[in-house]
Amino acid sequence: MRILVTGGAGFIGSHLIDRLMKQGHDVICLDNFFTGHKRNIRHWIDNPYFELIRHDITEPIRLEVDQIYHLACPASPVHYQYNPVKTIKTNVMGTLNMLGLAKRVKARFLLASTSEVYGDPDVHPQPEEYRGNVNCIGIRSCYDEGKRVAETLAFDYHRQNNVDIRIMRIFNTYGPRMFENDGRVVSNFIVQALKGIPLTIYGDGLQTRSFCYVADLVEGMMRLMNGEHIGPINIGNPGEYTILQLAETIQKMINPGAELAFKPLPQDDPKQRQPDITKAKNLLDWEPKINLEEGLKMTIEDFSSRINEAKS
């Protein structure tokens, strides 16, 4: 198949492209390199079945494809709050453009949505039926509400124009190729521990997150795209950890002498986050295989080699 991946030079997108290329598809990677990086896809550049297009999806584009994995959007608070207007434009205009393309060429369209649509949840764990608790004028809403609108658009294109859609709600994902400075908790802790600086914990560290290794996530994403179920479907690891537990695990693995530094909790930071993955198990026969320590080990090796490379 000819498959388009928007945001394909990013963290998750590049791992997805690796899988698609190995399966023998023609892959088009679309990225404006706001948070993506050429090093993530450099190994495919000379492959005749791979095409890289520098393009901003807030502008329309005409292509002939069979499937569209729509991942393009800054996904960490540091990046999406840097230019919140651009973030919501990417979520709304970008998704409109990609759905328009899917409609024209009759491609199947998968939206990478997010657990952020649940906001600061008052239902735990979060099933797909939960409608969320989002502050629509808060500092995170360019992303949270942007993704909620993207889901709305996908369902409206499906109902009105019969576009073949899939919607996945991604929970915290980690693994090799994460940005060193993306402000996400796993990358923050790993970089701080490797550099010997105190690990920054916001609030009391008792807020929880669930961490899914990127290879597991990509497997769930591909099963959803190629299955019969529209979604939305939660894809994430139901193992729930406090931020303090995560900090202590990484501290122990890299630098047991590293200090922990506590800072105030940012506005609208969710207190709990854990996916209910009953639907993914039953409908996609999917659940994560890689446990946190195993995944962290591979992630730390990747960060360590990049930091050492930068030093030399």
C-alpha positions as CSV (number, residue, x, y, z in Angstrom):
1,M,0.0,0.0,0.0
2,R,0.9,3.7,-0.3
3,I,0.8,5.0,3.2
4,L,1.1,8.6,4.4
5,V,2.4,9.4,7.9
6,T,2.0,13.0,9.0
7,G,4.5,13.9,11.7
8,G,6.5,10.9,10.4
9,A,9.9,12.4,11.5
10,G,8.7,12.6,15.1
11,F,9.2,10.2,18.0
12,I,6.2,7.9,17.4
13,G,5.9,8.6,13.7
14,S,9.4,7.4,12.9
15,H,8.9,4.1,14.8
16,L,5.7,3.6,12.9
17,I,7.5,4.2,9.6
18,D,10.2,1.6,10.5
19,R,7.4,-1.0,10.9
20,L,5.6,0.0,7.7
21,M,8.9,0.0,5.6
22,K,9.8,-3.4,7.0
23,Q,6.4,-4.7,5.8
24,G,7.2,-3.5,2.3
25,H,4.8,-0.6,1.9
26,D,5.4,2.7,0.0
27,V,5.7,5.3,2.7
28,I,5.4,9.1,2.4
29,C,6.6,11.0,5.5
30,L,5.1,14.5,5.8
31,D,6.7,16.7,8.5
32,N,7.4,20.4,9.0
33,F,10.3,19.6,11.5
34,F,8.9,21.7,14.3
35,T,9.4,18.8,16.7
36,G,10.4,16.1,14.2
37,H,14.0,15.4,13.3
38,K,15.7,14.0,10.2
39,R,18.0,11.8,12.2
40,N,14.9,9.7,13.1
41,I,14.3,8.7,9.5
42,R,17.7,9.2,8.0
43,H,18.2,5.4,7.5
44,W,15.3,5.4,5.0
45,I,16.3,8.5,2.9
46,D,17.8,6.6,0.0
47,N,15.2,3.8,-0.1
48,P,13.2,3.9,-3.3
49,Y,10.0,3.1,-1.4
50,F,10.4,6.0,1.0
51,E,9.6,9.7,0.3
52,L,10.1,12.6,2.6
53,I,8.1,15.8,2.1
54,R,8.7,18.9,4.2
55,H,5.2,20.3,4.5
56,D,3.0,22.0,7.1
57,I,-0.4,20.3,7.2
58,T,-2.2,23.6,8.0
59,E,-1.7,24.0,4.2
60,P,-3.6,21.6,1.9
61,I,-1.6,19.0,-0.1
62,R,-2.6,16.6,-2.9
63,L,-1.3,13.1,-2.8
64,E,-2.5,9.6,-3.9
65,V,-2.5,7.2,-0.9
66,D,-4.4,4.2,0.6
67,Q,-4.0,5.0,4.3
68,I,-3.3,8.1,6.3
69,Y,-1.8,7.9,9.8
70,H,-2.3,11.4,11.1
71,L,0.2,12.0,13.9
72,A,1.3,15.6,13.2
73,C,1.1,17.8,16.3
74,P,3.4,18.9,19.0
75,A,2.6,16.5,21.9
76,S,4.5,17.7,24.9
77,P,3.5,20.8,27.0
78,V,6.8,22.6,26.4
79,H,6.2,22.4,22.6
80,Y,2.5,22.8,22.3
81,Q,2.4,25.8,24.8
82,Y,5.3,27.5,22.9
83,N,2.9,28.5,20.2
84,P,-0.6,27.6,21.3
85,V,-2.4,29.2,18.3
86,K,-0.2,27.1,16.0
87,T,-1.0,24.0,18.0
88,I,-4.8,24.4,17.7
89,K,-4.4,25.3,14.0
90,T,-2.5,22.1,13.5
91,N,-5.2,20.1,15.3
92,V,-8.1,21.8,13.5
93,M,-6.9,23.0,10.1
94,G,-4.4,20.2,9.7
95,T,-7.0,17.5,10.6
96,L,-9.5,19.1,8.2
97,N,-6.9,19.1,5.4
98,M,-6.0,15.4,6.0
99,L,-9.7,14.4,6.2
100,G,-10.4,16.3,3.0
101,L,-7.5,14.3,1.4
102,A,-8.9,11.0,2.7
103,K,-12.3,11.9,1.3
104,R,-11.0,12.7,-2.1
105,V,-8.8,9.7,-2.6
106,K,-10.9,7.3,-0.5
107,A,-8.1,6.5,2.0
108,R,-8.6,5.1,5.4
109,F,-7.7,7.7,8.0
110,L,-6.3,7.1,11.5
111,L,-6.3,10.0,14.0
112,A,-3.7,9.9,16.8
113,S,-5.8,11.4,19.5
114,T,-4.8,11.6,23.2
115,S,-5.7,10.7,26.7
116,E,-5.6,14.5,27.2
117,V,-9.2,14.5,25.9
118,Y,-10.1,13.2,29.4
119,G,-8.6,16.3,31.0
120,D,-8.1,16.0,34.8
121,P,-10.3,13.0,35.1
122,D,-12.9,12.4,37.8
123,V,-13.4,8.8,36.6
124,H,-10.6,6.3,37.1
125,P,-9.3,4.4,35.1
126,Q,-10.6,6.2,32.0
127,P,-12.9,4.2,29.6
128,E,-13.6,5.5,26.1
129,E,-17.2,6.4,27.1
130,Y,-15.9,8.9,29.7
131,R,-16.5,12.4,28.3
132,G,-13.7,14.1,30.2
133,N,-13.1,17.1,32.5
134,V,-11.2,19.7,30.4
135,N,-10.6,23.4,31.2
136,C,-11.5,24.8,27.8
137,I,-9.7,28.1,28.5
138,G,-6.7,26.7,30.3
139,I,-3.1,26.7,29.2
140,R,-3.3,23.1,28.0
141,S,-6.5,23.5,26.1
142,C,-4.8,24.3,22.7
143,Y,-3.9,20.6,22.8
144,D,-6.7,19.1,24.8
145,E,-9.5,20.9,23.0
146,G,-7.7,20.8,19.7
147,K,-7.7,17.0,19.8
148,R,-11.3,16.9,21.0
149,V,-12.2,19.0,17.9
150,A,-10.1,16.7,15.7
151,E,-12.1,13.7,16.9
152,T,-15.3,15.7,16.2
153,L,-14.2,16.4,12.7
154,A,-13.2,12.8,12.1
155,F,-16.7,11.5,13.2
156,D,-18.5,14.3,11.2
157,Y,-16.5,13.4,8.0
158,H,-17.4,9.7,8.7
159,R,-21.1,10.4,9.1
160,Q,-21.5,13.0,6.4
161,N,-19.0,11.9,3.8
162,N,-18.5,8.2,4.6
163,V,-14.8,8.6,5.3
164,D,-13.3,5.4,6.7
165,I,-11.9,6.6,10.1
166,R,-10.0,5.1,13.1
167,I,-9.4,7.0,16.3
168,M,-6.9,6.0,18.9
169,R,-6.4,7.8,22.2
170,I,-2.7,7.6,23.1
171,F,-1.6,7.5,26.8
172,N,1.9,8.5,27.9
173,T,4.4,6.9,25.6
174,Y,8.2,6.7,26.0
175,G,11.1,5.0,24.2
176,P,14.2,5.8,22.0
177,R,14.1,9.0,19.9
178,M,12.1,11.0,22.5
179,F,13.3,14.6,22.5
180,E,15.8,15.4,25.2
181,N,14.1,18.7,25.9
182,D,10.5,17.9,25.3
183,G,9.5,18.5,29.0
184,R,7.9,15.1,29.3
185,V,8.5,13.4,32.6
186,V,10.4,10.3,31.4
187,S,12.8,12.3,29.2
188,N,13.3,14.9,31.9
189,F,14.2,12.4,34.5
190,I,16.6,10.4,32.3
191,V,18.4,13.5,31.0
192,Q,18.7,15.0,34.5
193,A,20.0,11.7,36.0
194,L,22.5,11.3,33.1
195,K,23.8,14.8,33.6
196,G,24.0,14.5,37.4
197,I,21.5,17.3,38.1
198,P,18.5,17.0,40.6
199,L,15.4,15.2,39.2
200,T,12.6,17.8,39.1
201,I,9.3,16.6,40.5
202,Y,6.3,18.9,40.2
203,G,3.8,18.9,43.1
204,D,4.2,16.2,45.7
205,G,4.9,13.5,43.1
206,L,1.9,11.5,44.0
207,Q,0.0,12.2,40.7
208,T,-0.1,9.1,38.6
209,R,0.7,8.2,35.0
210,S,0.7,5.1,32.9
211,F,3.7,4.6,30.6
212,C,3.5,2.6,27.4
213,Y,6.7,1.6,25.5
214,V,6.7,2.9,21.9
215,A,6.9,-0.5,20.2
216,D,3.8,-1.7,22.0
217,L,2.0,1.5,21.1
218,V,2.8,1.2,17.4
219,E,1.6,-2.4,17.4
220,G,-1.8,-1.2,18.8
221,M,-2.0,1.6,16.3
222,M,-1.4,-0.7,13.3
223,R,-3.9,-3.2,14.6
224,L,-6.5,-0.5,14.9
225,M,-5.8,0.9,11.4
226,N,-6.1,-2.6,9.8
227,G,-9.0,-3.9,11.9
228,E,-12.7,-3.3,11.6
229,H,-13.3,-1.0,14.6
230,I,-13.6,2.8,14.3
231,G,-12.9,3.6,17.9
232,P,-12.1,5.7,19.8
233,I,-9.9,3.1,21.5
234,N,-7.5,3.7,24.3
235,I,-4.0,2.5,23.6
236,G,-1.7,2.7,26.6
237,N,-0.2,0.6,29.4
238,P,-2.6,0.2,32.4
239,G,0.4,-0.1,34.8
240,E,-0.1,3.0,37.0
241,Y,2.9,4.7,38.7
242,T,3.3,7.8,40.8
243,I,5.7,10.4,39.4
244,L,7.8,9.8,42.6
245,Q,8.0,6.1,41.9
246,L,9.1,6.8,38.3
247,A,11.8,9.3,39.5
248,E,13.1,6.7,42.1
249,T,13.2,3.9,39.4
250,I,15.2,6.1,37.0
251,Q,17.4,7.4,39.8
252,K,18.2,3.8,40.8
253,M,18.9,2.7,37.2
254,I,21.2,5.6,36.3
255,N,22.5,7.5,39.3
256,P,21.4,6.4,42.8
257,G,23.1,9.5,44.3
258,A,21.0,12.0,42.2
259,E,18.9,14.4,44.3
260,L,15.1,15.0,43.9
261,A,13.9,18.6,43.7
262,F,10.3,19.5,44.2
263,K,8.6,22.4,42.4
264,P,5.0,23.7,42.2
265,L,2.5,21.7,40.1
266,P,1.7,23.4,36.7
267,Q,-1.9,24.6,36.0
268,D,-4.4,21.9,35.1
269,D,-1.9,19.1,35.4
270,P,-4.0,15.8,35.7
271,K,-3.8,14.1,39.1
272,Q,-4.5,10.6,37.7
273,R,-4.1,9.0,34.4
274,Q,-4.7,5.3,33.6
275,P,-6.2,3.7,30.6
276,D,-9.0,1.2,30.7
277,I,-7.8,-1.0,27.8
278,T,-10.7,-3.5,27.8
279,K,-11.7,-2.5,24.3
280,A,-8.2,-2.8,22.9
281,K,-7.9,-6.3,24.5
282,N,-11.3,-7.5,23.2
283,L,-11.5,-5.8,19.8
284,L,-7.8,-5.7,18.7
285,D,-6.4,-8.6,20.8
286,W,-3.8,-6.1,22.0
287,E,-2.1,-5.4,25.2
288,P,1.4,-4.1,26.1
289,K,4.2,-6.6,26.4
290,I,7.1,-4.5,27.6
291,N,7.3,-3.7,31.3
292,L,8.5,-0.3,32.6
293,E,12.0,-1.4,33.7
294,E,12.7,-3.2,30.4
295,G,11.5,-0.2,28.4
296,L,13.4,2.3,30.5
297,K,16.6,0.3,30.0
298,M,16.3,0.7,26.2
299,T,15.3,4.3,26.5
300,I,18.2,5.2,28.8
301,E,20.7,3.5,26.4
302,D,19.4,5.7,23.5
303,F,19.6,8.9,25.5
304,S,23.0,8.0,26.9
305,S,24.4,7.5,23.4
306,R,22.9,10.8,22.1
307,I,24.2,12.8,25.1
308,N,27.7,11.2,24.6
309,E,27.6,12.0,20.9
310,A,26.7,15.6,21.6
311,K,29.7,15.8,24.0
312,S,32.1,14.5,21.4
